[in-house]
Amino acid sequence: MSVITAAPPIQTSTALDVPTLPAVRLPPFLFSEPMPPLPVAATSRHDEAGWSAIAAEIGAGYVARGLVGSLEVQCFGAIPETLGALVTVPARNEAGSIRALLAGLQRALAASPTPAAVVLFANNCDDGTAPAVTALAPTLGVPLILVEGRLRRPHAHVGIARRMAMDIALGLGAPDCAILTTDADTRVGDGWVRELTRLLAGGFDLICGDFEIEDPAPEVRGLQRHPLWRMEARYAALQNRVQHACDQVIGRQPVGGACPHYVEAGANIALTAGLYRRLGGLPPVACSEDRALVRAAELAGARICYTERAPVQTSGRLDGRAPGGLAATLSRRLVDAAPKLDQRLRSAAGLRSRWTNALRAAAHRTATDGRSASTAAYHAHMENEWQRSVVEPPLAASTAGRELPRLGRLLSFEIEPALMQWAAEIGR
């Protein structure tokens, strides 16, 4: 160990032939924080001391910009010459869950043919998370980089924490490495790393996996049985069908394929180092950084896969760490007299607009004889989905009850017949 202190479900997507795009111009509101420049890939210094130095050097960029106070880097395990994959984990006061996380990652790394390591950023911890990792790490037999530090306000949030871990992964990995991320209260399956890296090697740029709530608290079980929960699930399923229809028209999903789950959760995401660089890193937003990442990838015309092959188990606790995260949402549902639905859910009128824009984007590509960079990217710019989700209030439960039949009619009488006609016209 070295220490350096610095100031069999099915795949639901198929790789599509999308042209390589130049570095994407992202909306400035995704990057309001003064981020340090992204590191270059590690090409030397593969020994343990070198890893610590690289991680500390990257962290020093955050210190210099006032995002982080002093930080400490520790490295454990045998260091492979080249890292093809790195798993990043932000952790805040997770001493009680860190053992299960690391045990799952140990099995997942052992089952993967790709040389991999773990980057864990223990940020703003007061419960002994870092000492717990230090005690467990030597017994794991896997490469692990532990970064301990305190994010300064107003930057002390999961967006910065996850980004810093991913930046360090980018600096440690091979130029074409895979960057995976999960949460500290999550257990990954034995095939998690193997499956996500396989999909990236098959041509995708970004992978979004599903998650299940593990051992939910009694209050959460009550929520799951509540009519609102079931109505929200029905609404989400119909919206997924609208999104799938749009994605087929704009080329983001294969025509006639299964409808993806469209879950975008930081507990289960992987992307290529190349895409991470093109996006300028993870959007450092205070919450929903996972969805912001996917929206940025859409703007870049990235090839996105929503897979069911590598689900993870995340805790059903109510004392969460991230505002706007799963635990905070569950807790709010328990006390809110007028609850709101998931921010991603849109009104029937909004989804009709999404479908119309998909047809317009497809027509635009036809009109330009395919010279536009990507129909999917063009559609993403028309939708401006992330800005919409920030400024548009979420649907109220009472409103969603009225919107549900409207959405059903929109699908049955407008979108799905039009999709069938469109597919017949293109010979699919």
KEFI-196643 format. One record per residue (C-alpha): x, y, z. Coordinates in steps of 0.05 Angstrom, whole numbers. Example, Ala and Ser with C-alpha at 12.3 -4.5 7.8 and 13.67 -1.06 7.14 Angstrom:
! KEFI-196643
<pt><x>246</x><y>-90</y><z>156</z></pt>
<pt><x>273</x><y>-21</y><z>143</z></pt>
//
This chain:
! KEFI-196643
<pt><x>0</x><y>0</y><z>0</z></pt>
<pt><x>24</x><y>70</y><z>-15</z></pt>
<pt><x>-4</x><y>136</y><z>11</z></pt>
<pt><x>3</x><y>203</y><z>-23</z></pt>
<pt><x>-29</x><y>266</y><z>5</z></pt>
<pt><x>-45</x><y>325</y><z>-40</z></pt>
<pt><x>-64</x><y>392</y><z>-22</z></pt>
<pt><x>-606</x><y>-282</y><z>-378</z></pt>
<pt><x>-656</x><y>-230</y><z>-395</z></pt>
<pt><x>-644</x><y>-204</y><z>-464</z></pt>
<pt><x>-605</x><y>-145</y><z>-489</z></pt>
<pt><x>-654</x><y>-91</y><z>-510</z></pt>
<pt><x>-610</x><y>-52</y><z>-558</z></pt>
<pt><x>-567</x><y>-65</y><z>-619</z></pt>
<pt><x>-506</x><y>-26</y><z>-640</z></pt>
<pt><x>-523</x><y>21</y><z>-697</z></pt>
<pt><x>-479</x><y>53</y><z>-749</z></pt>
<pt><x>-474</x><y>124</y><z>-724</z></pt>
<pt><x>-422</x><y>171</y><z>-755</z></pt>
<pt><x>-365</x><y>195</y><z>-711</z></pt>
<pt><x>-380</x><y>265</y><z>-688</z></pt>
<pt><x>-333</x><y>322</y><z>-668</z></pt>
<pt><x>-329</x><y>344</y><z>-596</z></pt>
<pt><x>-399</x><y>361</y><z>-575</z></pt>
<pt><x>-419</x><y>431</y><z>-553</z></pt>
<pt><x>-460</x><y>422</y><z>-490</z></pt>
<pt><x>-506</x><y>473</y><z>-459</z></pt>
<pt><x>-467</x><y>515</y><z>-409</z></pt>
<pt><x>-516</x><y>501</y><z>-353</z></pt>
<pt><x>-490</x><y>430</y><z>-350</z></pt>
<pt><x>-422</x><y>456</y><z>-331</z></pt>
<pt><x>-433</x><y>513</y><z>-283</z></pt>
<pt><x>-377</x><y>490</y><z>-236</z></pt>
<pt><x>-304</x><y>510</y><z>-250</z></pt>
<pt><x>-280</x><y>441</y><z>-270</z></pt>
<pt><x>-206</x><y>423</y><z>-278</z></pt>
<pt><x>-185</x><y>398</y><z>-347</z></pt>
<pt><x>-193</x><y>324</y><z>-361</z></pt>
<pt><x>-130</x><y>282</y><z>-352</z></pt>
<pt><x>-96</x><y>245</y><z>-407</z></pt>
<pt><x>-94</x><y>169</y><z>-404</z></pt>
<pt><x>-38</x><y>136</y><z>-364</z></pt>
<pt><x>17</x><y>112</y><z>-410</z></pt>
<pt><x>71</x><y>98</y><z>-359</z></pt>
<pt><x>81</x><y>94</y><z>-283</z></pt>
<pt><x>42</x><y>29</y><z>-276</z></pt>
<pt><x>71</x><y>14</y><z>-208</z></pt>
<pt><x>34</x><y>26</y><z>-143</z></pt>
<pt><x>69</x><y>92</y><z>-127</z></pt>
<pt><x>55</x><y>116</y><z>-198</z></pt>
<pt><x>-19</x><y>103</y><z>-190</z></pt>
<pt><x>-21</x><y>143</y><z>-126</z></pt>
<pt><x>17</x><y>200</y><z>-159</z></pt>
<pt><x>-31</x><y>202</y><z>-219</z></pt>
<pt><x>-93</x><y>202</y><z>-174</z></pt>
<pt><x>-64</x><y>255</y><z>-129</z></pt>
<pt><x>-45</x><y>298</y><z>-188</z></pt>
<pt><x>-116</x><y>296</y><z>-215</z></pt>
<pt><x>-145</x><y>310</y><z>-146</z></pt>
<pt><x>-98</x><y>369</y><z>-139</z></pt>
<pt><x>-135</x><y>402</y><z>-197</z></pt>
<pt><x>-198</x><y>400</y><z>-155</z></pt>
<pt><x>-161</x><y>427</y><z>-94</z></pt>
<pt><x>-132</x><y>485</y><z>-135</z></pt>
<pt><x>-202</x><y>506</y><z>-157</z></pt>
<pt><x>-230</x><y>506</y><z>-87</z></pt>
<pt><x>-275</x><y>446</y><z>-99</z></pt>
<pt><x>-240</x><y>400</y><z>-50</z></pt>
<pt><x>-198</x><y>411</y><z>13</z></pt>
<pt><x>-136</x><y>369</y><z>24</z></pt>
<pt><x>-142</x><y>297</y><z>2</z></pt>
<pt><x>-106</x><y>231</y><z>12</z></pt>
<pt><x>-96</x><y>174</y><z>-37</z></pt>
<pt><x>-82</x><y>102</y><z>-20</z></pt>
<pt><x>-71</x><y>44</y><z>-68</z></pt>
<pt><x>-82</x><y>-30</y><z>-54</z></pt>
<pt><x>-71</x><y>-94</y><z>-93</z></pt>
<pt><x>-29</x><y>-115</y><z>-151</z></pt>
<pt><x>-27</x><y>-64</y><z>-207</z></pt>
<pt><x>-37</x><y>-91</y><z>-278</z></pt>
<pt><x>5</x><y>-62</y><z>-333</z></pt>
<pt><x>-56</x><y>-37</y><z>-371</z></pt>
<pt><x>-126</x><y>-23</y><z>-344</z></pt>
<pt><x>-182</x><y>-38</y><z>-392</z></pt>
<pt><x>-238</x><y>-21</y><z>-342</z></pt>
<pt><x>-246</x><y>20</y><z>-279</z></pt>
<pt><x>-305</x><y>19</y><z>-231</z></pt>
<pt><x>-318</x><y>86</y><z>-197</z></pt>
<pt><x>-356</x><y>94</y><z>-132</z></pt>
<pt><x>-373</x><y>158</y><z>-94</z></pt>
<pt><x>-384</x><y>142</y><z>-21</z></pt>
<pt><x>-408</x><y>187</y><z>35</z></pt>
<pt><x>-419</x><y>157</y><z>105</z></pt>
<pt><x>-425</x><y>86</y><z>78</z></pt>
<pt><x>-387</x><y>47</y><z>131</z></pt>
<pt><x>-447</x><y>2</y><z>140</z></pt>
<pt><x>-454</x><y>-17</y><z>67</z></pt>
<pt><x>-383</x><y>-16</y><z>41</z></pt>
<pt><x>-367</x><y>-89</y><z>57</z></pt>
<pt><x>-424</x><y>-115</y><z>13</z></pt>
<pt><x>-405</x><y>-67</y><z>-43</z></pt>
<pt><x>-332</x><y>-88</y><z>-43</z></pt>
<pt><x>-349</x><y>-162</y><z>-38</z></pt>
<pt><x>-393</x><y>-157</y><z>-100</z></pt>
<pt><x>-340</x><y>-118</y><z>-138</z></pt>
<pt><x>-287</x><y>-169</y><z>-118</z></pt>
<pt><x>-328</x><y>-225</y><z>-151</z></pt>
<pt><x>-346</x><y>-182</y><z>-211</z></pt>
<pt><x>-273</x><y>-164</y><z>-225</z></pt>
<pt><x>-251</x><y>-236</y><z>-216</z></pt>
<pt><x>-304</x><y>-259</y><z>-267</z></pt>
<pt><x>-283</x><y>-208</y><z>-320</z></pt>
<pt><x>-228</x><y>-222</y><z>-371</z></pt>
<pt><x>-214</x><y>-147</y><z>-375</z></pt>
<pt><x>-160</x><y>-121</y><z>-327</z></pt>
<pt><x>-198</x><y>-75</y><z>-280</z></pt>
<pt><x>-192</x><y>-34</y><z>-217</z></pt>
<pt><x>-237</x><y>3</y><z>-168</z></pt>
<pt><x>-233</x><y>79</y><z>-154</z></pt>
<pt><x>-271</x><y>96</y><z>-91</z></pt>
<pt><x>-278</x><y>169</y><z>-68</z></pt>
<pt><x>-297</x><y>173</y><z>5</z></pt>
<pt><x>-321</x><y>244</y><z>9</z></pt>
<pt><x>-344</x><y>284</y><z>70</z></pt>
<pt><x>-348</x><y>221</y><z>113</z></pt>
<pt><x>-357</x><y>223</y><z>188</z></pt>
<pt><x>-372</x><y>150</y><z>202</z></pt>
<pt><x>-306</x><y>115</y><z>187</z></pt>
<pt><x>-319</x><y>96</y><z>115</z></pt>
<pt><x>-247</x><y>106</y><z>93</z></pt>
<pt><x>-218</x><y>66</y><z>152</z></pt>
<pt><x>-268</x><y>10</y><z>136</z></pt>
<pt><x>-243</x><y>8</y><z>64</z></pt>
<pt><x>-171</x><y>10</y><z>88</z></pt>
<pt><x>-183</x><y>-51</y><z>132</z></pt>
<pt><x>-220</x><y>-91</y><z>78</z></pt>
<pt><x>-178</x><y>-73</y><z>17</z></pt>
<pt><x>-117</x><y>-117</y><z>31</z></pt>
<pt><x>-162</x><y>-178</y><z>36</z></pt>
<pt><x>-197</x><y>-168</y><z>-30</z></pt>
<pt><x>-140</x><y>-183</y><z>-78</z></pt>
<pt><x>-163</x><y>-131</y><z>-129</z></pt>
<pt><x>-132</x><y>-65</y><z>-148</z></pt>
<pt><x>-166</x><y>-9</y><z>-109</z></pt>
<pt><x>-151</x><y>66</y><z>-106</z></pt>
<pt><x>-181</x><y>99</y><z>-45</z></pt>
<pt><x>-187</x><y>175</y><z>-47</z></pt>
<pt><x>-208</x><y>209</y><z>17</z></pt>
<pt><x>-225</x><y>283</y><z>20</z></pt>
<pt><x>-278</x><y>335</y><z>35</z></pt>
<pt><x>-316</x><y>372</y><z>-19</z></pt>
<pt><x>-327</x><y>445</y><z>-1</z></pt>
<pt><x>-394</x><y>478</y><z>-2</z></pt>
<pt><x>-431</x><y>490</y><z>-47</z></pt>
<pt><x>-395</x><y>435</y><z>-85</z></pt>
<pt><x>-407</x><y>379</y><z>-34</z></pt>
<pt><x>-454</x><y>337</y><z>-76</z></pt>
<pt><x>-455</x><y>272</y><z>-114</z></pt>
<pt><x>-445</x><y>304</y><z>-182</z></pt>
<pt><x>-376</x><y>330</y><z>-163</z></pt>
<pt><x>-359</x><y>267</y><z>-123</z></pt>
<pt><x>-376</x><y>219</y><z>-180</z></pt>
<pt><x>-341</x><y>264</y><z>-231</z></pt>
<pt><x>-277</x><y>266</y><z>-191</z></pt>
<pt><x>-275</x><y>190</y><z>-185</z></pt>
<pt><x>-289</x><y>184</y><z>-260</z></pt>
<pt><x>-235</x><y>235</y><z>-277</z></pt>
<pt><x>-185</x><y>195</y><z>-237</z></pt>
<pt><x>-207</x><y>131</y><z>-273</z></pt>
<pt><x>-196</x><y>166</y><z>-340</z></pt>
<pt><x>-126</x><y>185</y><z>-319</z></pt>
<pt><x>-108</x><y>115</y><z>-295</z></pt>
<pt><x>-139</x><y>73</y><z>-351</z></pt>
<pt><x>-117</x><y>57</y><z>-421</z></pt>
<pt><x>-137</x><y>107</y><z>-475</z></pt>
<pt><x>-195</x><y>62</y><z>-496</z></pt>
<pt><x>-215</x><y>38</y><z>-426</z></pt>
<pt><x>-285</x><y>29</y><z>-400</z></pt>
<pt><x>-309</x><y>72</y><z>-342</z></pt>
<pt><x>-363</x><y>41</y><z>-299</z></pt>
<pt><x>-398</x><y>73</y><z>-241</z></pt>
<pt><x>-442</x><y>48</y><z>-185</z></pt>
<pt><x>-465</x><y>71</y><z>-115</z></pt>
<pt><x>-436</x><y>52</y><z>-47</z></pt>
<pt><x>-503</x><y>23</y><z>-23</z></pt>
<pt><x>-508</x><y>-23</y><z>-83</z></pt>
<pt><x>-489</x><y>-96</y><z>-96</z></pt>
<pt><x>-467</x><y>-115</y><z>-166</z></pt>
<pt><x>-474</x><y>-184</y><z>-195</z></pt>
<pt><x>-416</x><y>-230</y><z>-212</z></pt>
<pt><x>-423</x><y>-216</y><z>-287</z></pt>
<pt><x>-433</x><y>-141</y><z>-281</z></pt>
<pt><x>-364</x><y>-117</y><z>-304</z></pt>
<pt><x>-359</x><y>-172</y><z>-357</z></pt>
<pt><x>-427</x><y>-156</y><z>-388</z></pt>
<pt><x>-420</x><y>-80</y><z>-389</z></pt>
<pt><x>-349</x><y>-82</y><z>-419</z></pt>
<pt><x>-372</x><y>-134</y><z>-470</z></pt>
<pt><x>-427</x><y>-87</y><z>-494</z></pt>
<pt><x>-379</x><y>-28</y><z>-499</z></pt>
<pt><x>-330</x><y>-71</y><z>-538</z></pt>
<pt><x>-388</x><y>-89</y><z>-585</z></pt>
<pt><x>-396</x><y>-18</y><z>-609</z></pt>
<pt><x>-437</x><y>20</y><z>-557</z></pt>
<pt><x>-412</x><y>84</y><z>-526</z></pt>
<pt><x>-457</x><y>85</y><z>-464</z></pt>
<pt><x>-491</x><y>29</y><z>-426</z></pt>
<pt><x>-549</x><y>39</y><z>-377</z></pt>
<pt><x>-566</x><y>-20</y><z>-334</z></pt>
<pt><x>-627</x><y>-33</y><z>-290</z></pt>
<pt><x>-632</x><y>-37</y><z>-215</z></pt>
<pt><x>-677</x><y>-70</y><z>-163</z></pt>
<pt><x>-692</x><y>-46</y><z>-93</z></pt>
<pt><x>-662</x><y>-95</y><z>-44</z></pt>
<pt><x>-696</x><y>-111</y><z>21</z></pt>
<pt><x>-740</x><y>-49</y><z>23</z></pt>
<pt><x>-759</x><y>-20</y><z>90</z></pt>
<pt><x>-831</x><y>-33</y><z>112</z></pt>
<pt><x>-850</x><y>38</y><z>94</z></pt>
<pt><x>-822</x><y>28</y><z>24</z></pt>
<pt><x>-862</x><y>-36</y><z>16</z></pt>
<pt><x>-924</x><y>3</y><z>34</z></pt>
<pt><x>-907</x><y>54</y><z>-20</z></pt>
<pt><x>-898</x><y>-2</y><z>-71</z></pt>
<pt><x>-968</x><y>-26</y><z>-57</z></pt>
<pt><x>-998</x><y>44</y><z>-61</z></pt>
<pt><x>-1042</x><y>60</y><z>-121</z></pt>
<pt><x>-997</x><y>120</y><z>-138</z></pt>
<pt><x>-937</x><y>75</y><z>-146</z></pt>
<pt><x>-975</x><y>28</y><z>-192</z></pt>
<pt><x>-1003</x><y>87</y><z>-233</z></pt>
<pt><x>-933</x><y>116</y><z>-240</z></pt>
<pt><x>-907</x><y>49</y><z>-264</z></pt>
<pt><x>-963</x><y>45</y><z>-317</z></pt>
<pt><x>-949</x><y>116</y><z>-339</z></pt>
<pt><x>-874</x><y>102</y><z>-344</z></pt>
<pt><x>-887</x><y>40</y><z>-386</z></pt>
<pt><x>-930</x><y>79</y><z>-435</z></pt>
<pt><x>-879</x><y>135</y><z>-439</z></pt>
<pt><x>-824</x><y>83</y><z>-452</z></pt>
<pt><x>-865</x><y>60</y><z>-512</z></pt>
<pt><x>-869</x><y>131</y><z>-538</z></pt>
<pt><x>-794</x><y>140</y><z>-528</z></pt>
<pt><x>-780</x><y>73</y><z>-563</z></pt>
<pt><x>-822</x><y>94</y><z>-622</z></pt>
<pt><x>-783</x><y>159</y><z>-627</z></pt>
<pt><x>-716</x><y>124</y><z>-619</z></pt>
<pt><x>-733</x><y>76</y><z>-676</z></pt>
<pt><x>-750</x><y>133</y><z>-723</z></pt>
<pt><x>-686</x><y>173</y><z>-707</z></pt>
<pt><x>-641</x><y>112</y><z>-709</z></pt>
<pt><x>-624</x><y>106</y><z>-635</z></pt>
<pt><x>-658</x><y>38</y><z>-630</z></pt>
<pt><x>-666</x><y>-17</y><z>-682</z></pt>
<pt><x>-733</x><y>-19</y><z>-717</z></pt>
<pt><x>-777</x><y>-74</y><z>-688</z></pt>
<pt><x>-733</x><y>-88</y><z>-628</z></pt>
<pt><x>-757</x><y>-97</y><z>-556</z></pt>
<pt><x>-774</x><y>-35</y><z>-516</z></pt>
<pt><x>-716</x><y>-16</y><z>-470</z></pt>
<pt><x>-726</x><y>-4</y><z>-396</z></pt>
<pt><x>-699</x><y>68</y><z>-402</z></pt>
<pt><x>-672</x><y>68</y><z>-331</z></pt>
<pt><x>-614</x><y>117</y><z>-323</z></pt>
<pt><x>-585</x><y>108</y><z>-254</z></pt>
<pt><x>-515</x><y>123</y><z>-228</z></pt>
<pt><x>-517</x><y>55</y><z>-194</z></pt>
<pt><x>-509</x><y>21</y><z>-262</z></pt>
<pt><x>-476</x><y>59</y><z>-318</z></pt>
<pt><x>-415</x><y>47</y><z>-363</z></pt>
<pt><x>-385</x><y>88</y><z>-419</z></pt>
<pt><x>-322</x><y>90</y><z>-462</z></pt>
<pt><x>-264</x><y>135</y><z>-444</z></pt>
<pt><x>-272</x><y>165</y><z>-513</z></pt>
<pt><x>-343</x><y>187</y><z>-501</z></pt>
<pt><x>-325</x><y>213</y><z>-432</z></pt>
<pt><x>-272</x><y>258</y><z>-463</z></pt>
<pt><x>-318</x><y>282</y><z>-518</z></pt>
<pt><x>-371</x><y>302</y><z>-467</z></pt>
<pt><x>-320</x><y>340</y><z>-425</z></pt>
<pt><x>-332</x><y>294</y><z>-366</z></pt>
<pt><x>-392</x><y>281</y><z>-323</z></pt>
<pt><x>-440</x><y>340</y><z>-317</z></pt>
<pt><x>-425</x><y>365</y><z>-245</z></pt>
<pt><x>-498</x><y>378</y><z>-226</z></pt>
<pt><x>-521</x><y>372</y><z>-154</z></pt>
<pt><x>-570</x><y>316</y><z>-169</z></pt>
<pt><x>-591</x><y>272</y><z>-227</z></pt>
<pt><x>-521</x><y>273</y><z>-254</z></pt>
<pt><x>-535</x><y>205</y><z>-284</z></pt>
<pt><x>-592</x><y>230</y><z>-327</z></pt>
<pt><x>-552</x><y>292</y><z>-345</z></pt>
<pt><x>-497</x><y>246</y><z>-371</z></pt>
<pt><x>-546</x><y>208</y><z>-415</z></pt>
<pt><x>-576</x><y>273</y><z>-441</z></pt>
<pt><x>-506</x><y>298</y><z>-458</z></pt>
<pt><x>-491</x><y>232</y><z>-493</z></pt>
<pt><x>-555</x><y>240</y><z>-534</z></pt>
<pt><x>-533</x><y>310</y><z>-555</z></pt>
<pt><x>-467</x><y>278</y><z>-578</z></pt>
<pt><x>-503</x><y>226</y><z>-620</z></pt>
<pt><x>-474</x><y>170</y><z>-578</z></pt>
<pt><x>-494</x><y>97</y><z>-586</z></pt>
<pt><x>-534</x><y>81</y><z>-523</z></pt>
<pt><x>-554</x><y>12</y><z>-498</z></pt>
<pt><x>-605</x><y>-2</y><z>-443</z></pt>
<pt><x>-589</x><y>-72</y><z>-421</z></pt>
<pt><x>-625</x><y>-120</y><z>-375</z></pt>
<pt><x>-568</x><y>-169</y><z>-372</z></pt>
<pt><x>-531</x><y>-138</y><z>-313</z></pt>
<pt><x>-579</x><y>-111</y><z>-260</z></pt>
<pt><x>-555</x><y>-89</y><z>-192</z></pt>
<pt><x>-587</x><y>-89</y><z>-124</z></pt>
<pt><x>-592</x><y>-22</y><z>-89</z></pt>
<pt><x>-616</x><y>-9</y><z>-18</z></pt>
<pt><x>-687</x><y>10</y><z>-3</z></pt>
<pt><x>-665</x><y>56</y><z>54</z></pt>
<pt><x>-698</x><y>122</y><z>71</z></pt>
<pt><x>-636</x><y>158</y><z>99</z></pt>
<pt><x>-604</x><y>176</y><z>33</z></pt>
<pt><x>-541</x><y>216</y><z>18</z></pt>
<pt><x>-559</x><y>252</y><z>-47</z></pt>
<pt><x>-615</x><y>304</y><z>-52</z></pt>
<pt><x>-661</x><y>281</y><z>-107</z></pt>
<pt><x>-636</x><y>209</y><z>-102</z></pt>
<pt><x>-677</x><y>146</y><z>-92</z></pt>
<pt><x>-679</x><y>150</y><z>-16</z></pt>
<pt><x>-698</x><y>224</y><z>-17</z></pt>
<pt><x>-753</x><y>210</y><z>-66</z></pt>
<pt><x>-780</x><y>152</y><z>-25</z></pt>
<pt><x>-778</x><y>194</y><z>39</z></pt>
<pt><x>-814</x><y>252</y><z>5</z></pt>
<pt><x>-869</x><y>206</y><z>-19</z></pt>
<pt><x>-883</x><y>185</y><z>53</z></pt>
<pt><x>-898</x><y>255</y><z>78</z></pt>
<pt><x>-920</x><y>294</y><z>17</z></pt>
<pt><x>-995</x><y>307</y><z>16</z></pt>
<pt><x>-992</x><y>324</y><z>-58</z></pt>
<pt><x>-936</x><y>280</y><z>-86</z></pt>
<pt><x>-903</x><y>291</y><z>-153</z></pt>
<pt><x>-883</x><y>237</y><z>-202</z></pt>
<pt><x>-814</x><y>223</y><z>-229</z></pt>
<pt><x>-784</x><y>284</y><z>-263</z></pt>
<pt><x>-774</x><y>246</y><z>-328</z></pt>
<pt><x>-849</x><y>234</y><z>-339</z></pt>
<pt><x>-881</x><y>283</y><z>-387</z></pt>
<pt><x>-952</x><y>302</y><z>-404</z></pt>
<pt><x>-986</x><y>271</y><z>-464</z></pt>
<pt><x>-979</x><y>337</y><z>-501</z></pt>
<pt><x>-904</x><y>339</y><z>-486</z></pt>
<pt><x>-896</x><y>267</y><z>-512</z></pt>
<pt><x>-936</x><y>284</y><z>-575</z></pt>
<pt><x>-885</x><y>340</y><z>-586</z></pt>
<pt><x>-828</x><y>290</y><z>-575</z></pt>
<pt><x>-858</x><y>245</y><z>-629</z></pt>
<pt><x>-868</x><y>303</y><z>-677</z></pt>
<pt><x>-796</x><y>324</y><z>-667</z></pt>
<pt><x>-773</x><y>254</y><z>-682</z></pt>
<pt><x>-809</x><y>255</y><z>-749</z></pt>
<pt><x>-781</x><y>323</y><z>-764</z></pt>
<pt><x>-710</x><y>300</y><z>-747</z></pt>
<pt><x>-718</x><y>239</y><z>-793</z></pt>
<pt><x>-744</x><y>285</y><z>-848</z></pt>
<pt><x>-686</x><y>332</y><z>-838</z></pt>
<pt><x>-635</x><y>277</y><z>-849</z></pt>
<pt><x>-672</x><y>255</y><z>-912</z></pt>
<pt><x>-674</x><y>326</y><z>-938</z></pt>
<pt><x>-599</x><y>334</y><z>-927</z></pt>
<pt><x>-584</x><y>267</y><z>-961</z></pt>
<pt><x>-553</x><y>240</y><z>-897</z></pt>
<pt><x>-503</x><y>297</y><z>-891</z></pt>
<pt><x>-525</x><y>317</y><z>-821</z></pt>
<pt><x>-481</x><y>284</y><z>-768</z></pt>
<pt><x>-535</x><y>244</y><z>-732</z></pt>
<pt><x>-611</x><y>244</y><z>-734</z></pt>
<pt><x>-611</x><y>224</y><z>-660</z></pt>
<pt><x>-566</x><y>283</y><z>-641</z></pt>
<pt><x>-609</x><y>330</y><z>-682</z></pt>
<pt><x>-671</x><y>305</y><z>-645</z></pt>
<pt><x>-636</x><y>313</y><z>-578</z></pt>
<pt><x>-621</x><y>386</y><z>-594</z></pt>
<pt><x>-693</x><y>397</y><z>-614</z></pt>
<pt><x>-719</x><y>367</y><z>-550</z></pt>
<pt><x>-668</x><y>399</y><z>-503</z></pt>
<pt><x>-691</x><y>347</y><z>-453</z></pt>
<pt><x>-645</x><y>364</y><z>-395</z></pt>
<pt><x>-662</x><y>438</y><z>-394</z></pt>
<pt><x>-736</x><y>420</y><z>-399</z></pt>
<pt><x>-730</x><y>374</y><z>-338</z></pt>
<pt><x>-697</x><y>430</y><z>-299</z></pt>
<pt><x>-747</x><y>485</y><z>-313</z></pt>
<pt><x>-811</x><y>445</y><z>-322</z></pt>
<pt><x>-846</x><y>424</y><z>-258</z></pt>
<pt><x>-858</x><y>349</y><z>-250</z></pt>
<pt><x>-927</x><y>320</y><z>-260</z></pt>
<pt><x>-971</x><y>320</y><z>-199</z></pt>
<pt><x>-1005</x><y>255</y><z>-181</z></pt>
<pt><x>-1073</x><y>285</y><z>-193</z></pt>
<pt><x>-1053</x><y>310</y><z>-262</z></pt>
<pt><x>-1022</x><y>243</y><z>-281</z></pt>
<pt><x>-1087</x><y>208</y><z>-267</z></pt>
<pt><x>-1120</x><y>250</y><z>-321</z></pt>
<pt><x>-1060</x><y>245</y><z>-367</z></pt>
<pt><x>-1057</x><y>169</y><z>-365</z></pt>
<pt><x>-1117</x><y>156</y><z>-411</z></pt>
<pt><x>-1094</x><y>212</y><z>-458</z></pt>
<pt><x>-1026</x><y>180</y><z>-464</z></pt>
<pt><x>-1058</x><y>113</y><z>-478</z></pt>
<pt><x>-1100</x><y>143</y><z>-534</z></pt>
<pt><x>-1039</x><y>179</y><z>-562</z></pt>
<pt><x>-1002</x><y>114</y><z>-568</z></pt>
<pt><x>-1058</x><y>71</y><z>-595</z></pt>
<pt><x>-1089</x><y>120</y><z>-645</z></pt>
<pt><x>-1031</x><y>164</y><z>-667</z></pt>
<pt><x>-961</x><y>141</y><z>-653</z></pt>
<pt><x>-963</x><y>66</y><z>-662</z></pt>
<pt><x>-1003</x><y>68</y><z>-727</z></pt>
<pt><x>-957</x><y>121</y><z>-754</z></pt>
<pt><x>-896</x><y>80</y><z>-733</z></pt>
<pt><x>-923</x><y>19</y><z>-769</z></pt>
<pt><x>-935</x><y>60</y><z>-832</z></pt>
<pt><x>-865</x><y>90</y><z>-828</z></pt>
<pt><x>-833</x><y>22</y><z>-818</z></pt>
<pt><x>-871</x><y>-6</y><z>-879</z></pt>
<pt><x>-849</x><y>52</y><z>-921</z></pt>
<pt><x>-776</x><y>40</y><z>-906</z></pt>
<pt><x>-784</x><y>-35</y><z>-917</z></pt>
<pt><x>-774</x><y>-59</y><z>-845</z></pt>
//
